[in-house]
Amino acid sequence: MAVVRSRRLRTAFAALGMLPVLVLLAVGFQFINPRFLTGTNLLIVSQQSSINIVLAAGMTFVILTGGIDLSVGSILAASAMVAVLVSLVP
């Protein structure tokens, strides 16, 4: 009976993936700093991570289709430099 229960628990954790770890991190950071889970802070975190999320989604698509492309990081750096140069032009 205990073996079946441990298998079910292991299957449930495998299905959830990294979500329990993310929840534990959020609870830990909230315990350290009470302003962590405020709307303003979550908005700032989502704005700062949006570029990495788009980049990760693109890399996931490339890897899933079988084409390993390592130039994505250099394209991101080149795009950032072009964006800075364009923003400096009056």
N, CA, C and O atoms as a printed pandas DataFrame, in Angstrom:
     atom_number atom_name residue_name chain_id  residue_number  x_coord  y_coord  z_coord
0              1         N          MET        A               1    0.812   -1.185    0.000
1              2        CA          MET        A               1    0.000    0.000    0.000
2              3         C          MET        A               1    0.864    1.262    0.000
3              4         O          MET        A               1    0.570    2.230   -0.701
4              5         N          ALA        A               2    1.923    1.236    0.788
5              6        CA          ALA        A               2    2.809    2.398    0.860
6              7         C          ALA        A               2    3.553    2.605   -0.451
7              8         O          ALA        A               2    3.851    3.738   -0.829
8              9         N          VAL        A               3    3.855    1.502   -1.149
9             10        CA          VAL        A               3    4.559    1.608   -2.430
10            11         C          VAL        A               3    3.666    2.274   -3.462
11            12         O          VAL        A               3    4.125    3.122   -4.227
12            13         N          VAL        A               4    2.397    1.897   -3.489
13            14        CA          VAL        A               4    1.450    2.495   -4.427
14            15         C          VAL        A               4    1.276    3.978   -4.128
15            16         O          VAL        A               4    1.207    4.799   -5.043
16            17         N          ARG        A               5    1.206    4.314   -2.847
17            18        CA          ARG        A               5    1.045    5.714   -2.462
18            19         C          ARG        A               5    2.264    6.541   -2.859
19            20         O          ARG        A               5    2.113    7.665   -3.338
20            21         N          SER        A               6    3.460    6.007   -2.669
21            22        CA          SER        A               6    4.665    6.748   -3.040
22            23         C          SER        A               6    4.761    6.905   -4.551
23            24         O          SER        A               6    5.244    7.928   -5.036
24            25         N          ARG        A               7    4.306    5.902   -5.302
25            26        CA          ARG        A               7    4.310    6.025   -6.767
26            27         C          ARG        A               7    3.334    7.101   -7.222
27            28         O          ARG        A               7    3.639    7.879   -8.126
28            29         N          ARG        A               8    2.165    7.144   -6.599
29            30        CA          ARG        A               8    1.186    8.182   -6.949
30            31         C          ARG        A               8    1.727    9.570   -6.627
31            32         O          ARG        A               8    1.566   10.508   -7.408
32            33         N          LEU        A               9    2.363    9.686   -5.481
33            34        CA          LEU        A               9    2.935   10.970   -5.086
34            35         C          LEU        A               9    4.038   11.391   -6.050
35            36         O          LEU        A               9    4.113   12.555   -6.441
36            37         N          ARG        A              10    4.892   10.446   -6.431
37            38        CA          ARG        A              10    5.965   10.735   -7.374
38            39         C          ARG        A              10    5.396   11.131   -8.735
39            40         O          ARG        A              10    5.915   12.045   -9.376
40            41         N          THR        A              11    4.339   10.458   -9.185
41            42        CA          THR        A              11    3.697   10.786  -10.456
42            43         C          THR        A              11    3.070   12.174  -10.402
43            44         O          THR        A              11    3.142   12.932  -11.370
44            45         N          ALA        A              12    2.458   12.503   -9.275
45            46        CA          ALA        A              12    1.851   13.828   -9.129
46            47         C          ALA        A              12    2.911   14.917   -9.173
47            48         O          ALA        A              12    2.713   15.943   -9.825
48            49         N          PHE        A              13    4.039   14.712   -8.486
49            50        CA          PHE        A              13    5.114   15.704   -8.526
50            51         C          PHE        A              13    5.729   15.811   -9.913
51            52         O          PHE        A              13    6.109   16.903  -10.334
52            53         N          ALA        A              14    5.834   14.701  -10.627
53            54        CA          ALA        A              14    6.373   14.733  -11.987
54            55         C          ALA        A              14    5.438   15.493  -12.913
55            56         O          ALA        A              14    5.899   16.199  -13.810
56            57         N          ALA        A              15    4.141   15.362  -12.714
57            58        CA          ALA        A              15    3.178   16.068  -13.552
58            59         C          ALA        A              15    3.204   17.571  -13.282
59            60         O          ALA        A              15    2.997   18.368  -14.197
60            61         N          LEU        A              16    3.454   17.955  -12.050
61            62        CA          LEU        A              16    3.486   19.376  -11.708
62            63         C          LEU        A              16    4.767   20.058  -12.160
63            64         O          LEU        A              16    4.779   21.275  -12.346
64            65         N          GLY        A              17    5.831   19.312  -12.340
65            66        CA          GLY        A              17    7.088   19.891  -12.790
66            67         C          GLY        A              17    7.719   20.781  -11.728
67            68         O          GLY        A              17    7.858   20.383  -10.571
68            69         N          MET        A              18    8.095   21.978  -12.127
69            70        CA          MET        A              18    8.782   22.907  -11.230
70            71         C          MET        A              18    7.825   23.837  -10.484
71            72         O          MET        A              18    8.274   24.718   -9.751
72            73         N          LEU        A              19    6.523   23.655  -10.658
73            74        CA          LEU        A              19    5.558   24.538  -10.008
74            75         C          LEU        A              19    5.665   24.530   -8.484
75            76         O          LEU        A              19    5.628   25.605   -7.885
76            77         N          PRO        A              20    5.796   23.376   -7.824
77            78        CA          PRO        A              20    5.948   23.420   -6.360
78            79         C          PRO        A              20    7.196   24.180   -5.907
79            80         O          PRO        A              20    7.167   24.868   -4.887
80            81         N          VAL        A              21    8.271   24.062   -6.648
81            82        CA          VAL        A              21    9.498   24.790   -6.303
82            83         C          VAL        A              21    9.272   26.291   -6.460
83            84         O          VAL        A              21    9.720   27.079   -5.628
84            85         N          LEU        A              22    8.577   26.685   -7.526
85            86        CA          LEU        A              22    8.283   28.096   -7.745
86            87         C          LEU        A              22    7.400   28.657   -6.630
87            88         O          LEU        A              22    7.613   29.778   -6.167
88            89         N          VAL        A              23    6.419   27.879   -6.206
89            90        CA          VAL        A              23    5.550   28.318   -5.112
90            91         C          VAL        A              23    6.346   28.452   -3.814
91            92         O          VAL        A              23    6.164   29.418   -3.073
92            93         N          LEU        A              24    7.223   27.494   -3.536
93            94        CA          LEU        A              24    8.054   27.581   -2.329
94            95         C          LEU        A              24    8.973   28.799   -2.367
95            96         O          LEU        A              24    9.171   29.460   -1.347
96            97         N          LEU        A              25    9.532   29.097   -3.533
97            98        CA          LEU        A              25   10.375   30.292   -3.656
98            99         C          LEU        A              25    9.571   31.565   -3.410
99           100         O          LEU        A              25   10.033   32.472   -2.717
100          101         N          ALA        A              26    8.368   31.631   -3.978
101          102        CA          ALA        A              26    7.530   32.815   -3.780
102          103         C          ALA        A              26    7.168   32.988   -2.310
103          104         O          ALA        A              26    7.194   34.105   -1.793
104          105         N          VAL        A              27    6.832   31.900   -1.637
105          106        CA          VAL        A              27    6.501   31.974   -0.210
106          107         C          VAL        A              27    7.730   32.389    0.598
107          108         O          VAL        A              27    7.621   33.191    1.525
108          109         N          GLY        A              28    8.880   31.854    0.254
109          110        CA          GLY        A              28   10.109   32.222    0.956
110          111         C          GLY        A              28   10.466   33.683    0.777
111          112         O          GLY        A              28   10.830   34.359    1.739
112          113         N          PHE        A              29   10.365   34.181   -0.465
113          114        CA          PHE        A              29   10.671   35.590   -0.702
114          115         C          PHE        A              29    9.642   36.499   -0.035
115          116         O          PHE        A              29    9.985   37.582    0.440
116          117         N          GLN        A              30    8.377   36.061    0.002
117          118        CA          GLN        A              30    7.354   36.844    0.691
118          119         C          GLN        A              30    7.634   36.896    2.185
119          120         O          GLN        A              30    7.388   37.916    2.829
120          121         N          PHE        A              31    8.144   35.807    2.735
121          122        CA          PHE        A              31    8.489   35.775    4.160
122          123         C          PHE        A              31    9.651   36.717    4.455
123          124         O          PHE        A              31    9.668   37.377    5.494
124          125         N          ILE        A              32   10.621   36.783    3.544
125          126        CA          ILE        A              32   11.779   37.659    3.734
126          127         C          ILE        A              32   11.396   39.125    3.559
127          128         O          ILE        A              32   11.801   39.982    4.344
128          129         N          ASN        A              33   10.601   39.405    2.507
129          130        CA          ASN        A              33   10.210   40.778    2.211
130          131         C          ASN        A              33    8.699   40.811    1.982
131          132         O          ASN        A              33    8.231   40.275    0.977
132          133         N          PRO        A              34    7.928   41.415    2.871
133          134        CA          PRO        A              34    6.466   41.401    2.749
134          135         C          PRO        A              34    5.929   42.105    1.500
135          136         O          PRO        A              34    4.771   41.901    1.137
136          137         N          ARG        A              35    6.733   42.915    0.847
137          138        CA          ARG        A              35    6.275   43.604   -0.360
138          139         C          ARG        A              35    6.542   42.812   -1.633
139          140         O          ARG        A              35    6.348   43.337   -2.730
140          141         N          PHE        A              36    6.980   41.563   -1.516
141          142        CA          PHE        A              36    7.356   40.789   -2.701
142          143         C          PHE        A              36    6.154   40.460   -3.576
143          144         O          PHE        A              36    6.231   40.618   -4.795
144          145         N          LEU        A              37    5.059   40.012   -3.002
145          146        CA          LEU        A              37    3.904   39.590   -3.793
146          147         C          LEU        A              37    2.880   40.705   -3.995
147          148         O          LEU        A              37    1.685   40.430   -4.103
148          149         N          THR        A              38    3.324   41.941   -4.047
149          150        CA          THR        A              38    2.417   43.047   -4.352
150          151         C          THR        A              38    2.257   43.160   -5.857
151          152         O          THR        A              38    3.077   42.654   -6.623
152          153         N          GLY        A              39    1.206   43.820   -6.265
153          154        CA          GLY        A              39    0.937   43.979   -7.692
154          155         C          GLY        A              39    2.032   44.743   -8.417
155          156         O          GLY        A              39    2.397   44.394   -9.540
156          157         N          THR        A              40    2.551   45.773   -7.786
157          158        CA          THR        A              40    3.603   46.579   -8.409
158          159         C          THR        A              40    4.865   45.759   -8.634
159          160         O          THR        A              40    5.465   45.823   -9.707
160          161         N          ASN        A              41    5.268   44.998   -7.639
161          162        CA          ASN        A              41    6.481   44.200   -7.770
162          163         C          ASN        A              41    6.307   43.107   -8.820
163          164         O          ASN        A              41    7.224   42.857   -9.603
164          165         N          LEU        A              42    5.145   42.450   -8.850
165          166        CA          LEU        A              42    4.910   41.416   -9.860
166          167         C          LEU        A              42    4.914   42.008  -11.264
167          168         O          LEU        A              42    5.378   41.362  -12.204
168          169         N          LEU        A              43    4.401   43.233  -11.418
169          170        CA          LEU        A              43    4.433   43.901  -12.716
170          171         C          LEU        A              43    5.868   44.204  -13.135
171          172         O          LEU        A              43    6.229   44.006  -14.295
172          173         N          ILE        A              44    6.678   44.676  -12.212
173          174        CA          ILE        A              44    8.080   44.972  -12.514
174          175         C          ILE        A              44    8.835   43.703  -12.895
175          176         O          ILE        A              44    9.604   43.702  -13.856
176          177         N          VAL        A              45    8.621   42.629  -12.150
177          178        CA          VAL        A              45    9.298   41.361  -12.451
178          179         C          VAL        A              45    8.875   40.841  -13.820
179          180         O          VAL        A              45    9.711   40.356  -14.582
180          181         N          SER        A              46    7.592   40.937  -14.139
181          182        CA          SER        A              46    7.135   40.450  -15.444
182          183         C          SER        A              46    7.668   41.314  -16.582
183          184         O          SER        A              46    7.974   40.789  -17.652
184          185         N          GLN        A              47    7.787   42.616  -16.379
185          186        CA          GLN        A              47    8.357   43.479  -17.411
186          187         C          GLN        A              47    9.833   43.169  -17.634
187          188         O          GLN        A              47   10.298   43.164  -18.774
188          189         N          GLN        A              48   10.565   42.913  -16.569
189          190        CA          GLN        A              48   11.990   42.645  -16.703
190          191         C          GLN        A              48   12.269   41.277  -17.301
191          192         O          GLN        A              48   13.304   41.081  -17.937
192          193         N          SER        A              49   11.370   40.337  -17.109
193          194        CA          SER        A              49   11.615   38.985  -17.619
194          195         C          SER        A              49   10.963   38.728  -18.965
195          196         O          SER        A              49   11.113   37.633  -19.508
196          197         N          SER        A              50   10.246   39.692  -19.526
197          198        CA          SER        A              50    9.513   39.446  -20.766
198          199         C          SER        A              50   10.448   39.136  -21.938
199          200         O          SER        A              50   10.118   38.288  -22.767
200          201         N          ILE        A              51   11.582   39.786  -22.026
201          202        CA          ILE        A              51   12.521   39.524  -23.122
202          203         C          ILE        A              51   13.065   38.109  -23.017
203          204         O          ILE        A              51   13.158   37.404  -24.022
204          205         N          ASN        A              52   13.423   37.689  -21.816
205          206        CA          ASN        A              52   13.929   36.323  -21.640
206          207         C          ASN        A              52   12.858   35.282  -21.926
207          208         O          ASN        A              52   13.170   34.205  -22.435
208          209         N          ILE        A              53   11.599   35.580  -21.608
209          210        CA          ILE        A              53   10.517   34.642  -21.881
210          211         C          ILE        A              53   10.318   34.479  -23.379
211          212         O          ILE        A              53   10.157   33.359  -23.863
212          213         N          VAL        A              54   10.328   35.576  -24.116
213          214        CA          VAL        A              54   10.185   35.500  -25.575
214          215         C          VAL        A              54   11.363   34.751  -26.179
215          216         O          VAL        A              54   11.179   33.931  -27.079
216          217         N          LEU        A              55   12.557   35.019  -25.701
217          218        CA          LEU        A              55   13.748   34.328  -26.190
218          219         C          LEU        A              55   13.681   32.836  -25.884
219          220         O          LEU        A              55   14.022   32.016  -26.736
220          221         N          ALA        A              56   13.251   32.476  -24.690
221          222        CA          ALA        A              56   13.139   31.059  -24.320
222          223         C          ALA        A              56   12.070   30.353  -25.141
223          224         O          ALA        A              56   12.244   29.194  -25.517
224          225         N          ALA        A              57   10.970   31.036  -25.423
225          226        CA          ALA        A              57    9.923   30.423  -26.249
226          227         C          ALA        A              57   10.439   30.160  -27.656
227          228         O          ALA        A              57   10.166   29.106  -28.230
228          229         N          GLY        A              58   11.177   31.105  -28.212
229          230        CA          GLY        A              58   11.758   30.897  -29.537
230          231         C          GLY        A              58   12.767   29.763  -29.554
231          232         O          GLY        A              58   12.776   28.951  -30.478
232          233         N          MET        A              59   13.613   29.704  -28.539
233          234        CA          MET        A              59   14.597   28.618  -28.461
234          235         C          MET        A              59   13.920   27.265  -28.287
235          236         O          MET        A              59   14.376   26.269  -28.848
236          237         N          THR        A              60   12.844   27.220  -27.518
237          238        CA          THR        A              60   12.113   25.962  -27.338
238          239         C          THR        A              60   11.547   25.482  -28.661
239          240         O          THR        A              60   11.621   24.295  -28.977
240          241         N          PHE        A              61   10.982   26.395  -29.434
241          242        CA          PHE        A              61   10.437   26.028  -30.740
242          243         C          PHE        A              61   11.533   25.513  -31.665
243          244         O          PHE        A              61   11.339   24.519  -32.366
244          245         N          VAL        A              62   12.674   26.178  -31.672
245          246        CA          VAL        A              62   13.785   25.751  -32.525
246          247         C          VAL        A              62   14.284   24.372  -32.118
247          248         O          VAL        A              62   14.537   23.532  -32.982
248          249         N          ILE        A              63   14.429   24.125  -30.835
249          250        CA          ILE        A              63   14.925   22.831  -30.363
250          251         C          ILE        A              63   13.909   21.727  -30.630
251          252         O          ILE        A              63   14.289   20.620  -31.010
252          253         N          LEU        A              64   12.615   22.013  -30.435
253          254        CA          LEU        A              64   11.593   20.995  -30.669
254          255         C          LEU        A              64   11.482   20.604  -32.136
255          256         O          LEU        A              64   11.132   19.465  -32.443
256          257         N          THR        A              65   11.773   21.523  -33.040
257          258        CA          THR        A              65   11.714   21.193  -34.461
258          259         C          THR        A              65   12.978   20.502  -34.940
259          260         O          THR        A              65   13.064   20.117  -36.106
260          261         N          GLY        A              66   13.953   20.338  -34.069
261          262        CA          GLY        A              66   15.144   19.572  -34.414
262          263         C          GLY        A              66   16.315   20.406  -34.888
263          264         O          GLY        A              66   17.377   19.848  -35.165
264          265         N          GLY        A              67   16.174   21.692  -34.993
265          266        CA          GLY        A              67   17.275   22.539  -35.434
266          267         C          GLY        A              67   17.910   23.238  -34.255
267          268         O          GLY        A              67   17.332   24.181  -33.714
268          269         N          ILE        A              68   19.073   22.805  -33.848
269          270        CA          ILE        A              68   19.765   23.440  -32.730
270          271         C          ILE        A              68   20.445   24.695  -33.264
271          272         O          ILE        A              68   21.364   24.620  -34.080
272          273         N          ASP        A              69   19.986   25.837  -32.797
273          274        CA          ASP        A              69   20.506   27.108  -33.281
274          275         C          ASP        A              69   21.097   27.863  -32.098
275          276         O          ASP        A              69   20.371   28.271  -31.191
276          277         N          LEU        A              70   22.400   28.048  -32.106
277          278        CA          LEU        A              70   23.072   28.712  -30.997
278          279         C          LEU        A              70   23.268   30.207  -31.228
279          280         O          LEU        A              70   23.875   30.885  -30.399
280          281         N          SER        A              71   22.767   30.722  -32.333
281          282        CA          SER        A              71   22.991   32.126  -32.643
282          283         C          SER        A              71   21.937   33.043  -32.034
283          284         O          SER        A              71   21.995   34.256  -32.239
284          285         N          VAL        A              72   20.989   32.507  -31.303
285          286        CA          VAL        A              72   19.911   33.331  -30.767
286          287         C          VAL        A              72   20.448   34.362  -29.776
287          288         O          VAL        A              72   19.978   35.500  -29.765
288          289         N          GLY        A              73   21.402   33.997  -28.961
289          290        CA          GLY        A              73   21.975   34.941  -28.005
290          291         C          GLY        A              73   22.670   36.104  -28.686
291          292         O          GLY        A              73   22.546   37.248  -28.248
292          293         N          SER        A              74   23.402   35.821  -29.756
293          294        CA          SER        A              74   24.076   36.906  -30.472
294          295         C          SER        A              74   23.075   37.789  -31.208
295          296         O          SER        A              74   23.288   38.997  -31.315
296          297         N          ILE        A              75   21.997   37.217  -31.713
297          298        CA          ILE        A              75   20.951   38.018  -32.354
298          299         C          ILE        A              75   20.288   38.935  -31.325
299          300         O          ILE        A              75   19.978   40.087  -31.630
300          301         N          LEU        A              76   20.070   38.436  -30.118
301          302        CA          LEU        A              76   19.496   39.261  -29.057
302          303         C          LEU        A              76   20.421   40.428  -28.724
303          304         O          LEU        A              76   19.957   41.555  -28.557
304          305         N          ALA        A              77   21.714   40.172  -28.626
305          306        CA          ALA        A              77   22.669   41.237  -28.316
306          307         C          ALA        A              77   22.723   42.266  -29.440
307          308         O          ALA        A              77   22.759   43.469  -29.182
308          309         N          ALA        A              78   22.728   41.798  -30.682
309          310        CA          ALA        A              78   22.752   42.722  -31.818
310          311         C          ALA        A              78   21.471   43.552  -31.868
311          312         O          ALA        A              78   21.519   44.748  -32.159
312          313         N          SER        A              79   20.336   42.933  -31.588
313          314        CA          SER        A              79   19.065   43.663  -31.578
314          315         C          SER        A              79   19.042   44.713  -30.475
315          316         O          SER        A              79   18.519   45.810  -30.671
316          317         N          ALA        A              80   19.599   44.386  -29.328
317          318        CA          ALA        A              80   19.652   45.350  -28.227
318          319         C          ALA        A              80   20.527   46.541  -28.595
319          320         O          ALA        A              80   20.185   47.682  -28.284
320          321         N          MET        A              81   21.658   46.283  -29.258
321          322        CA          MET        A              81   22.534   47.387  -29.670
322          323         C          MET        A              81   21.846   48.272  -30.701
323          324         O          MET        A              81   21.950   49.497  -30.630
324          325         N          VAL        A              82   21.147   47.673  -31.654
325          326        CA          VAL        A              82   20.427   48.461  -32.657
326          327         C          VAL        A              82   19.327   49.284  -31.994
327          328         O          VAL        A              82   19.121   50.442  -32.356
328          329         N          ALA        A              83   18.620   48.702  -31.029
329          330        CA          ALA        A              83   17.562   49.434  -30.331
330          331         C          ALA        A              83   18.126   50.629  -29.573
331          332         O          ALA        A              83   17.511   51.695  -29.557
332          333         N          VAL        A              84   19.276   50.467  -28.951
333          334        CA          VAL        A              84   19.900   51.584  -28.237
334          335         C          VAL        A              84   20.327   52.662  -29.220
335          336         O          VAL        A              84   20.120   53.848  -28.965
336          337         N          LEU        A              85   20.918   52.267  -30.335
337          338        CA          LEU        A              85   21.347   53.255  -31.326
338          339         C          LEU        A              85   20.163   54.004  -31.919
339          340         O          LEU        A              85   20.244   55.212  -32.137
340          341         N          VAL        A              86   19.069   53.306  -32.182
341          342        CA          VAL        A              86   17.883   53.960  -32.733
342          343         C          VAL        A              86   17.264   54.899  -31.709
343          344         O          VAL        A              86   16.748   55.956  -32.074
344          345         N          SER        A              87   17.306   54.534  -30.440
345          346        CA          SER        A              87   16.717   55.394  -29.412
346          347         C          SER        A              87   17.539   56.662  -29.192
347          348         O          SER        A              87   17.016   57.648  -28.673
348          349         N          LEU        A              88   18.813   56.654  -29.576
349          350        CA          LEU        A              88   19.656   57.839  -29.405
350          351         C          LEU        A              88   19.470   58.855  -30.519
351          352         O          LEU        A              88   19.828   60.022  -30.358
352          353         N          VAL        A              89   18.909   58.425  -31.655
353          354        CA          VAL        A              89   18.708   59.333  -32.784
354          355         C          VAL        A              89   17.510   60.223  -32.476
355          356         O          VAL        A              89   16.428   59.724  -32.165
356          357         N          PRO        A              90   17.699   61.550  -32.560
357          358        CA          PRO        A              90   16.579   62.459  -32.228
358          359         C          PRO        A              90   15.490   62.455  -33.269
359          360         O          PRO        A              90   14.495   63.166  -33.124
